[in-house]
Amino acid sequence: MTRVSSRPQTEPTTASGAEGIAVPDSAEVRSRFADRVQALLGEMGLSKDELVERSALPSSRVDRILAGSLVPVTFRDMTVIAAVLGTPVHALLLPTNAAVEVVSLEVVEERRPGDA
């Protein structure tokens, strides 16, 4: 398990959670994630205790995530919380003013004579 210092850093680092998945780590991302989770909890009328119960994450861990002080927040933490809130992880991480490109895909199927 990789430990990351909680002291301020000039450049974002990458921290690996216990699952070995690298998650960019910065105070801004942690704060944004915490703010979005709290906003969705409010919109859904859920308490922190209900989030703890539904996510099966330890209460102290959820407290630190919601405070933006858990270093690092693992990808597992993020996906479990996102699933409880019914939203994709990226929606909890993107800046609110981020332009999200929508790509339309057209599926074209080529048929040959004799295909059913």
C-alpha positions as CSV (number, residue, x, y, z in Angstrom):
1,M,0.0,0.0,0.0
2,T,1.4,3.4,-1.0
3,R,1.3,6.2,1.6
4,V,0.9,9.7,0.4
5,S,1.8,12.7,2.5
6,S,-1.0,15.1,3.4
7,R,1.2,18.1,3.2
8,P,0.6,20.5,0.2
9,Q,2.3,19.6,-3.0
10,T,3.1,21.8,-5.9
11,E,2.2,19.2,-8.5
12,P,-0.5,16.5,-8.4
13,T,0.7,13.1,-7.6
14,T,-0.7,9.7,-8.5
15,A,-1.6,7.5,-5.6
16,S,-2.4,3.8,-5.9
17,G,-5.1,2.4,-3.8
18,A,-5.1,-1.1,-2.4
19,E,-6.7,-2.2,-5.7
20,G,-3.6,-1.1,-7.6
21,I,-5.6,1.4,-9.7
22,A,-3.8,4.7,-10.1
23,V,-6.1,7.7,-9.2
24,P,-4.8,11.3,-9.8
25,D,-4.5,12.9,-6.4
26,S,-4.9,16.5,-5.6
27,A,-6.6,18.6,-3.0
28,E,-8.8,20.1,-5.8
29,V,-10.0,16.7,-7.0
30,R,-10.7,15.5,-3.4
31,S,-12.6,18.7,-2.6
32,R,-14.6,18.6,-5.8
33,F,-15.5,14.9,-5.2
34,A,-16.5,15.7,-1.6
35,D,-18.6,18.7,-2.6
36,R,-20.4,16.8,-5.4
37,V,-21.1,13.8,-3.1
38,Q,-22.5,16.2,-0.4
39,A,-24.7,18.0,-2.9
40,L,-26.1,14.7,-4.3
41,L,-26.8,13.5,-0.7
42,G,-28.8,16.7,-0.1
43,E,-30.7,16.4,-3.4
44,M,-31.5,12.8,-2.6
45,G,-32.4,13.4,1.0
46,L,-29.8,11.0,2.2
47,S,-27.8,11.4,5.4
48,K,-24.1,10.6,5.8
49,D,-25.2,7.6,8.0
50,E,-27.3,6.3,5.1
51,L,-24.4,6.6,2.8
52,V,-22.2,4.7,5.3
53,E,-24.9,2.0,5.6
54,R,-25.5,1.6,1.8
55,S,-21.8,1.8,0.9
56,A,-20.5,-0.5,3.7
57,L,-17.5,1.9,4.0
58,P,-16.4,2.7,7.6
59,S,-18.0,5.8,9.0
60,S,-14.6,7.4,9.8
61,R,-13.5,6.9,6.1
62,V,-16.7,8.5,4.8
63,D,-16.2,11.4,7.2
64,R,-12.7,12.0,5.8
65,I,-13.9,11.6,2.2
66,L,-16.7,14.2,2.7
67,A,-14.2,16.5,4.4
68,G,-11.9,16.2,1.4
69,S,-9.1,15.1,3.7
70,L,-8.7,11.4,2.9
71,V,-5.4,10.9,1.0
72,P,-5.8,9.1,-1.3
73,V,-9.4,8.4,-2.1
74,T,-9.3,5.1,-3.8
75,F,-11.0,4.2,-7.1
76,R,-13.0,1.6,-5.1
77,D,-14.2,4.3,-2.7
78,M,-15.3,6.5,-5.6
79,T,-17.1,3.8,-7.5
80,V,-18.9,2.5,-4.4
81,I,-20.1,6.0,-3.5
82,A,-21.1,6.8,-7.1
83,A,-23.1,3.5,-7.3
84,V,-24.9,4.4,-4.0
85,L,-25.7,7.8,-5.5
86,G,-26.7,6.4,-8.9
87,T,-24.2,8.5,-10.9
88,P,-21.1,7.7,-12.9
89,V,-17.8,8.4,-11.1
90,H,-16.7,11.0,-13.8
91,A,-19.7,13.1,-12.9
92,L,-18.3,13.5,-9.4
93,L,-14.9,14.4,-10.7
94,L,-15.3,16.7,-13.6
95,P,-15.2,20.5,-13.0
96,T,-18.7,21.9,-13.3
97,N,-17.6,24.1,-16.2
98,A,-15.9,21.3,-18.1
99,A,-17.0,20.8,-21.6
100,V,-18.0,17.2,-22.2
101,E,-17.9,16.2,-25.8
102,V,-20.8,14.1,-26.8
103,V,-20.1,11.7,-29.6
104,S,-22.8,10.3,-31.7
105,L,-22.1,6.8,-33.0
106,E,-23.8,5.3,-36.0
107,V,-23.8,1.6,-36.3
108,V,-23.7,0.5,-39.9
109,E,-24.1,-3.2,-40.6
110,E,-22.9,-4.5,-43.9
111,R,-25.0,-7.3,-45.2
112,R,-24.1,-9.7,-48.0
113,P,-26.5,-11.6,-50.1
114,G,-27.5,-14.7,-48.2
115,D,-27.1,-13.2,-44.8
116,A,-30.1,-13.6,-42.6
